[in-house]
Amino acid sequence: MKELRNIGVFAHVDAGKTTLSEQLLMHAGAIRRIGSVDEGTAHTDSLPVEQRRGISVKASCVRLTWKGVAINLIDTPGHVDFAAEVERSLWALDAAVLVVCAVEGVQPHTETLFHALREQGIPVMIFLNKCDREGADVTRVLAQVKRRLSQDVVCMADGEAVAEAVCAADEALLERYLSGEDIGEDFLRARLAEMTRSSAAYPVFAGSALKDEGVLPLLDAMADMLPGPDGDAGGALCGVVFASAQDRLLGRGVWVRLYSGRLENRAPVTLPAGIDPLTGEERLVQKKITQIRGVDGSDAGCLTAGEIGVVYGLGDVAIGHVLGEASLLPRRVEPGRLRTPLITVQVIPEKPEEMQALRGACSALAAEDPLLQVRYSKALNELQLHVMGAIQLEILQEELESRFGMKVTFSKPAVIYKETIAQAASGFVCYTMPKPCWAIMRFEIEPAPRGSGVTFKSNVHVRDILLRYQHQVEQALPLALNQGRLGWQVTDVNITLAEGNHHQFHTHPLDFIVATPWGIQDGLQRGGSTLLEPILECRFLLPPECVGRVMSDVALMRGEVTATDTDADRVLLTALVPVATSVDYATTLASATSGRGSMSVRLHGYKECPLELGATAPRHSVDPLDTAKYILAARSALEGGIFDLE
């Protein structure tokens, strides 16, 4: 494997991550002039909206070379509304640099990022930035890092700390060290590099990216101490699509990190093309690569194991799709691990006649961000988006205008609830009229533990319902559970296909897909519905005098404080709070603490909620229990149909 590093740069917002990336590029000679985040000239912020606002919205990948080592540097957004970009970056990298502000210290989102990296076994270096600023305290923040991130951090400016960390991991070496033997600095650094690559140690550097202090030692360490990629260029193909790119001439391209094998121009790639409704099996299609570009934008011609590049010609392949053998991936971060969309808004075009064009534009944006879910109802002529928060909405509004020429407004954000069945029940469907059709089924539906999702099994013999029809039933479950009797997605249920039959002559290939929502909704109606509301785990970092106010606010929001911990001159308070009562609390917190308090949130789970404290949602398609209308819709006799929610 050639000398190569794939390194991500992560940070809480405003910690100086993009400025650090600029300095790294400048030192390596990759750029001639350092860009400015405030002036909108940062090289890793290429989108117009990023340049105007001075924040990173999309992860970007740039190439630099240092000490003979090629480094693909992935600069990620710091704002939590764009955590999906951070998640996808984890698919592509082999190591990371975590930037921490030496003034503000370890923020709640810093902890979230570090623990996500550690869970994935990704080696991490830490850079304490803004040491030139008033209020910076390296000693205090280093103590915070040890206390709240890991005891295995090692201050690289302290030779004794380096020696102790290395020797503590080797009993024989520790005896030599304690006896007073001089252990060479080169040996210690080499051993620490081994520990870093195995995530047994986390080196800490300090400096100021803005003043170019401490950047060179960090860059040296990135080349010397962080791991390069593994993988066999001659092995089976394995790569992951982690982002999309748009080229005026070549069309849509996708960023691919290759873990094994090789991709070449004009090579055929097998991709999924949906589910065959006749067999329930996944259909495959072959696409031919038209061009491969390297991270530096050059025509690379090919990608080999360990490399990152932009591949054109794969059409609308989904972000997150694995090319080749998924079993060869070293890790897989499920979407929503860091942040999950919990609010929905209606997108309203300035000109009503632009609705279909707006739908296409939102779908294009969703192709770049799988967590940006787009839902269109023909029956209501409404376009809904599932989003992270207010900042993301502002960015989307700007992107729709700048990229697609459309002015839009958004409705007031609403919470995305879920629902489950209240008690076990049977659902029955007998779809035998009007001929030709035949699909008879009985489902047993029962509540499942919170967070367990949906499970399905069949107890029906293939003599009664052919295997391909049983596959259709399973494939139709997402449609059947998309909206329950309260209008929300159904979760935490165990579903069993208990009995049923097909007909040798009358069963049409799509009958079981049509019948499944009908039978499931029948069972949900018989069992009753329980509303589930999303609950956030909120972590607040507060001045001591503000703790009482925030605890009072948590109680008013129907929340509960679960832990408090004093951290030097700050208090770390953890609470569980419903999304419905806390959507705008970040603004309230900033005002109540005069900007000195911060918070981070993650989805804790869902819990039962009285209907009067929650909300129902309108049905976006024909109700399967409105049988006559549903059958007509299924047979395309009505405007819309049963598949009109996209």
N, C-alpha and C positions, 0 to 999 in steps of 0.2 A: 504494500500500500504506500503510495507516494505521501510525502509530508503535507498533510492537510488537516485543518481543524474546522469544525462546524460549531460555532460558539454563539449562543444567544446572550443578549444584554437585557436585563430585567430590572425594574425598579418601581417603587411607588411614584405616583405622579409628582412632577416637579423636583425629583431628586437629582436631576442633571444627567440623565442617561444618554440623551441624544447629543448633548455637548461632549460627553466622554467619547461617544462614537466618532464624532467629528475629529477630536484630537488623535484618536487611534489612526484614523485614515490619513491625517496630515503627517504624522510621524512616519508612516509607512510609504509616503509618497504617492498615495492613491488619489489625493486631491492637492490642488495648488494653493487653495485658500480655504480657511476654516469658515464654514457656514455658521449662521446664527439662528437659533430657534426663534428668538424674539423678532428678528427681521424677516423670518420666513425663507431663509436661504440654506437651511440644513440639508445636506445631501441625502440623508436618510428619510427626510420628509418631502416626498416628491409630489404628493397630491396637492392641488390648489387649496383645498380646505385645510390641510395640515399647515401649509405655508401662511394662510391668512390667520389661523387661530394660534399657531405656535404650539400645537400639541400633535402627538403621534396618534393616528387613527388606524393605520394599517401597519402590520409588520413588514419590514423591508430587509432585503438581503443585499449586502455589498461585499466586494472582494478586496482584500489587501494582502500584501506579502511582507513578512518580517523574518529576518534571520533564515531565509531560505524556506520558510514555511508559509504555504498559502492558507489564509484564514477567511472563511465565509462568515461574515459578521451579520447576525440577525438582530436588528433593532426592533424591540416590541413596544406596543403602547403601554403607558403606565396607568391610564385611567381605567377604573374597574368596569365601566360600560363597554370596554373593548377587550374584555378578558377572553373572548372567543379567539381573538387573534393570538393571544398569549398561548392558549391551549394548543392551537395548531402549530405554533413554533416548536412546542415540545416534541412534536412528531419528527422534526427535521434535524435537531441538534444533538451533539455529543457532549457538550459541556456548557457552562453558563458563567456569566459575571453578574452578580447582584449588586446594584448600586444603592447605598444607604446614605442619606443626608446626615452629615456630622452635626447639624444644628437640630433638626427635628428628630433624629434618631430612628429607631425601628418603629415603623408605623404598622397598624394592623394588617394592611395589604402586603407589606413586606413579609410578614410572617406567612401569609397565605401563599405567596410566591415561593418562598424558601421551602416550605413543607411540601408543596407540589413537586418541586425539583428533587427534593430528597426522596419522596415516595417513588419517583421514577428512577432512582439510582443515578441521577445526573450529577457529575462532579461540578462543584461550585467554587468560584472565587468571589470575595466580597471587596468592594471598593468603597471606602468611606469618603464621600465627596463633600465639597464645599467647606473644606477645612480652613479656608481663608475668610469665611464669613464671620461676622460678629455673632457670638453665642455658640460657635462651634466648640465642641468638647470631645475630642477623640477618646479620652480615657472613659468618660461617661458612656459614650455610645458603644465603645468596644465591650464594656461591661454589660450593656443592654443586649448586644449581639450574643454574647456568651449565655446570658440568662434566658433569652427568649427565642433564640434560633438554635444554637448548639454549643455544647461545652467543648467541641472539637475544633473550634476556630483557633487560628494561630496568627498572631500579629507578626508580620514579616519584618517590621522595623525593630523588633526585639530579638536579638540573636539568642539570648538565653531562653526565651519562650520557644523559639524554633527547636533548639537543642532538647529542651525538656519534652516537647511534644513528640519528637522523633524517638528519643530514647525510651519514653514511657511505653511505647508500643513494642519494644524489644527488650526482653529481660536481660539478655547477655549484654546488650548495648548499654542498658541502664546501669549495670554494675560497673562497666568501664567508665561511664560518665561520672558516677558518684565517687569513684576512686580518684577522680581528678585528671583522668587521661584526656588529652586534647584531641577532640574528634573534629576532623577537618570540615570547614564550611561547605566545600563542594560535595562531600559525602552526605552531610546533613540535608542539603538542598535536593540532592538526587533521591534520597530516601523519602523526603517530604513530598516530592513529586509523585512517587509511587503511591503514597498514602492519599494524595489528592485525587489521583486517577481512580482510586478504589472507593472514594467518598469516605475515607477514614479521617480526613482532615480537610479543613476549609481555610485556606490562606486568606489573610486580611491585609489589604493595602490601604493607604490613606493619602489624600492629596486634594487638589482642586483641578477639576477638568477645565474650568474657565481660565485659570491662571497657568495651566499646563504644568502642574506640580504633582509628582507621583505617578504620572501617566506612563512614562517609559518603563519603570520597574514592573508595572502591571502588564504592559505589552510583552516584555521579555518573558514573564511568567506564563502568559497565555500560550506562547510558542513552546516554552520549555516544559511546562508542568501539566498542561491539560492534555487529555487523550485525543488521538486521531481516530478516525472511523475504522471499524472492523468491516469485514465482508469480503466475499469471494467474487471477483469480477468474472470468473469463469463458471460460477454457480448458477442456480436457478434464479429467475427474475423475482425480485422483491423490491417494491418501492411504494411510497405513499404520496398522494396528492395533498399538499398542505395549504395551497393558496392559488388564486387565479390571477391572471394578467390579461390585459387587453392591448392588442396591437392594431393600429389603423389598417395595415395591409394584411397581416396574417390572421386577424380575428382573435378569438379567445385562445389563450394559452394557459397552462397550469404549471405551477411550481411543483417539482417532484424531487424528493430526497430518495436516492437509490441506496438500498442497503445490501443488495446482492445482484449479481448478473450485470447485464449491459443493455442499454437502449441506443438504437441508431436511427438516423434519418431514414425514412421510407420503410422502417420495420413495422410489421403488423402487430397490433396490440388488441387482445381480446377484452371486451368490456361488457358489462351487463346492459340489457336493453329492456328491462321490465319483466313482468311475470306473464307467462303464456296462460291465458284464461282457460284454455282447453285442458291443459295438463297440470297447472299449478306450479310448473317448473320455471326456473329463471331462464330467460332468453338471453343469448349472447350474440354479440356482433363484433366484427373485426374492423378496427380503424387503423389507418396508416399514418404514421408520424410524418409531418410535412417539414418540420424544422425543429432543431434543438439549439437553444441559446444558453450560453454559460451565464454565471452570476454577473460577469462584467459586460454582458450584452453582446458578446461576440458569437459568431456562428460556430458552435462547439462541434456539431456533427454527431456527437455521441455523448452518453453519460455512462460512467462505470461505477461500480459499487463504492459508496462513500461520498459521491458527488451530489451537488445540487444544481438544478438547471430548470429552464422554462421549456416545456414541451408543447408544440403546436400540432393540431390535427386530431386531437382526441375528443373534439366536440364538446358536449355538455357533461362530460364525466364529473361526478360529484366530488366536492372537497371532502377529503377523508377516505376516498376510495383507495384500496390497496391494489397495486398492479402486481400480478404474479402470486407468489406463495405468501399468504398472510402469516403462516407459522414461522417465517424467518424474521418477522419484525421483532426487534429487541424490546419494544414497549408500544403500548397503545393507550392514549389518553382519551377517555370517552368525552364527547361534547357535553358541556354543562358542568364539568368537574369543578371549574373555578367560579363560574357564574351561570345562572340559568335565567332565561327570559321569564319574568313573572308579571308583566303588565302588557296589556293589549290596547292598541289605539286604532281608530278608524282613520284612513288616509282619504282626504277629500280634495279632489282636483279643483283648481280655480275655474276651469271650464269643464262642465259635466261631460261634454262629448269626448274628452280626453281619457275617460275611465279605462278603456281597453289599452291605450298606450301607456297609461300609468301602471296598469297591471303588468305589462311587459317590462317596464323599467324596474319595478319592485322585484320582479322575478329575477332580473339580471343582477340586482344587488344581493338578493338572497343566494344566488349561485356563488357569490364571493364570500358569503357568511352563512353557513348552514343553520346557525341559531336564529337568524332573522327569518322567522317563519311568516309566509304570506298566505292569507286565507281570503279567497274571493267567493262571495255568494251571489249566484245569478238571481236567485229568488229575491234577494234584498238589494241587489246591485251595490254591494258594499265590499270594500277592500280593507281587511284588517291585517295589522302587523303585530307580531309578538316581539317585544323589544326589551332592552336592559334598563334604560333609564332616560332622563331628560336630556343629557348631553348627547346620547346617541340619536335622539330624535332631532336635535338641532343640526347634527352632522348630516343626517339623512335628508333633511329639508334642503340643506345647501347642495348636497350631491344631486338631488333630483332636479334642482334648478340649473346647476352648472354643467352637469353631464347630459341631461336629457331635456333641458329647456322647459321644465314643468314647475309651475308654482302650486304648492299644496299647503293645506292646513291639516292639523290633527285634532281629533276629538279629545276630550278629557281622558287621561289614561284610566283604564279599569283593570282591576286585579284579575289574573287568570286563576280561577278556582278549578278544582277537580271534583269528581264525585265517585261514590262507590255504592254497591248494593247494600241495603240495610240488613237484610236477612236472607238466608238461603232460599232459593226458589227455582222452579222449573220454567223454561221457556219453550214454547211449542210453535212449530210452523208447519203448515200443510199447504204447500204451493203446488196445486194440481189443476188450477183453473185460471184463466181460460187456456185451453190446449193450444199448442203443444207445450207442456211443461210438467215437471214432476220432481219435487224435492221435499221430502218429509224428514223433520228432525226434531229431537227433543234434547235440549241443553239443560244441564244442572249447573247453576251459578251460585257461588257461595262467597261470602266476604273472606278476604285474606289479610294478613298482618300489614300494618302501615309500611309503605316503602317497598313492598314485595312486587308491585307491578301486576302484570297479567300472565297467568299460566294457562296453558291449554293442553288437553289430552283427549284422545278418542278411545272409547270402549266399544266402538262399532266394528263389526267384522267386515272385511272387504267384500264379502258376498252381498251384504246389505247396501253398503255405499262404497262404490269403487274408490280405490286409493287416490286416484287423480281428483275425484270430487272431494274427498276428505282434505286434500291439499288446498283445494279452492276455499273450503270453509276456513282453514287457518289463515289463508292469505286475505280473506275478507274481514277478519276480525278488526283490524285497524279502522276500517270503514264503519263497522258495526258499533265500535266503542268510541268513535270520534266525538259523538254527543250522546249523553245519556238523557234521562227524563228531565233533568234540570238544565240541560243544554251544554254541560261541560264534559270534557274527556273523562271516560270511565277508567279507573285504575284500582289496584288492590283487589282483584277478583280471581278466583279459580274457576275455570270454565271446562266442563266436561261434555263432550258429545256423547250422550248416553245411548241413544237409539235413533233409528231412522232407516230410510231406504230410498233407492233410486228406481227408475223404471227403465227396462231395457230399450223400449221404443220411444217413450214420451219425454224422457229427460233431455233437455237442451243443454249444450255445453256451459251456459252461464247460469243455469237455474240455481245452483247451490251458492253462487256469489250473491244473487238476488235474495235468496231465502235467508242467508245467515243474519243480516241486520234485523230482519223481521223477527226471527226466533229469539235473538239476543235481547231486543227491545221488549219483547213480550215477557221474558224472564225478569228484566230490570223493573218493569212496571209492577209485576206481581210481588217482587221482593222489596219494593220501596227504595228510596234514594237517600243517601247521606251526603251532605255537602262537606267538602274538604277544603280548608283554606291553607295557603302557603305560609310557613313560619320561617322567619329569618333568625340566624344566629348573628347578633350584632356585637362587634367588639369596639369599645370606645376607649380612646386614650385621652385622659382628661386632666386638667389642673385640679388639685384636691378641692378647691372651693366650688367647683362646678358639679361635683359628684352628686350632691343632694338633689340638685335641679334635674339632672338626667335620670336619676332613679325615680323621681316623681313623674317625669315624662313617660318613662317605661311603663309605670303602673297605669297612667292615663291611656296608654296605647294598648291596653289589655295584655301587656307583656309581663315577663318575670325576670328578675336578675338572678343569674345562676352562679356568678363568681365575681370576686373583686380581688385585685392584686396590686400592691404598691410597687411602683417601679421608679426608684429615685424620686424625682419631683413630680411624677405623674402617677395617675391611678388607671389601671387597666380594668375596665368593667365589661363583663360579658352578660348578654341578656338575650332572651328569646322573645321575639316580637312579631305579631302578624304583619304581613305586607300591607294589608288594607289600611292600617292605621299609621304606617311609617313611611309611606311613599315619599313624602317631602321632608322627612325629618333631618336630612343632611343640611338643608338650608337653615332650619330651626337651630340645629346644633351650632353651626357657625356663628349665628347671631348671639346665642346664649353664652358662648364661650369666647366671644370676641375673636374668633378665628383660631383660638389656641387648642381647641378640641378636634379630634379626627375620629372617623369611624370606618369600619369595613364590614361588609355583610356577605353572608353566603347562605344558601338554602339549607335550612336544618331539616325540613321535611313538611309533611302535611298533617293536619289534625282536624278532627270533627269541629264543625262550626254550625251554630243554629242558623237556619235559613234567614231569619230576620236580621242577622248581622252580616249576611253575605249577599249573594245576588244570583239570579238565574240568568241564562243567556238565551237569546232567540234562536230558534232552529234555522240553520242555514240551508237545509235541503228538506225534501219531502219526508215526513214522519213515516217510518215503516209500518206503524200501527194504524195509519190512515190507509187501509189496505188497498182499496180500489185506486186511489190516487197514486199510491206507491207503485203498484203494478204498471199503471199507465206510464209513470215516469221512468220506470226501469226499462220499459219497451220504447222509450223515446217518443211517446205520444204527447208528452207535455213539455213545455219550455223548461229547460233545466235538466232534471233527471236526478238519479240517486248519486251520481258522481260529480255533482256540480261544486262541491267544496274542495278547493285545490290549495 
